[in-house]
């Protein structure tokens, strides 16, 4: 949908959380999730980062939800449970339902002109209320071009999510499925959604890939893990005397020093990437999520079951103070990262924990995707 699309809803028991880039609809049992999701959407979160947040605790305790996001003409939708959505594309209506799936139903569409989401098909409510962004209780939600005619009467409504805020004319509150329209003295035209913020001053994006946001928005708290295993010497990397010195160093409990060198990542999905700068790997990494990094390389990998987070891990070249040829750090991924160093067993990488890598190291990030570290 374009920035001139208009949104409206009919009151009900489900929670709708509408942001600039995405919409989430949750059943009445999920009230505890509403505040966190609204905070994300209000800050501009899109499809991937919102989905990461929804499924962070697993699907067992999330009986149903709807997530819809439109970006650059493409609309992505995920539906789980008793809900259905209809999308108008040209002269065609496309129905997406979640009840028949054990996990969820997902679809991507181009050129969507109208969206209708129904979560309470038996609700006898005819009056629709116009909204822009916020949190409200719904049985039905619609998004249409702003010039479209509406058969049902529409009253302008400003939705507030703060239950302590002083009420005003037309204000609605979270948890209030009905609206007293006695104070509404006139019908106010719908206001178009705010135009996207200008990015002229942002400068050129030098990343190799750009799209949806990133690492789990609220990475779990972590305690630094004990020192990692001693990095073993690689055959042919040192003369006999140097190897003997490295062996003595290991006996004393110190890691051998690896001179930083050109290192390459061989990814099981087919990519081969040289680590000549900070490299972010994930399902849909995005440059703007890493404002402190200078032109990071973004590597997108497939994740059919969403086991891989939007920005799952970082791999950077080693510098003079690092052991190994590169350093890997899990970015607070939902399902974690497992690293196998040559000669050692698998190790779960704690969020935020940097781990030196040697040639031959294998990294498993889920969904069948592994990363082999080799010398270039």
Buried (B, 14 or more C-beta within 10 A) or exposed (E): BEEEBBBBBBBBBBBBBBBBBBBBBBBBBBEEBBEBBBBBBBEBBBBBBBBBBBBBEEBEEBEBBBBBBBEEEEBBBBBBBBBBBBBBBEEEEEEBBBEEEEEBBBEEBEEBBBBBBBBBEEBEBEEBBBBBBBBBBBBBBBBBEBEEEEEEEBBBBBBBBEEEEEEEEBBBBBBEBEBEBEEBEEEBEBEEBEEEEEEEEEEEBEBBBBBBBBBBBEBEEEEEEEEBBBBBBBEEBBEEEEBEBBEEBBEEEEBBBBEBEEBBBBBBBEBEBEBEEBBBBBBBBBBEBBEEBEBBBBBBBEBEEBBBBBBBBBBBBBEEEBBBBBBBBBBBBBBBBBBBBBEBEEBEBBBBBBBBBBBBBBBBBBBBBBBBBEEE
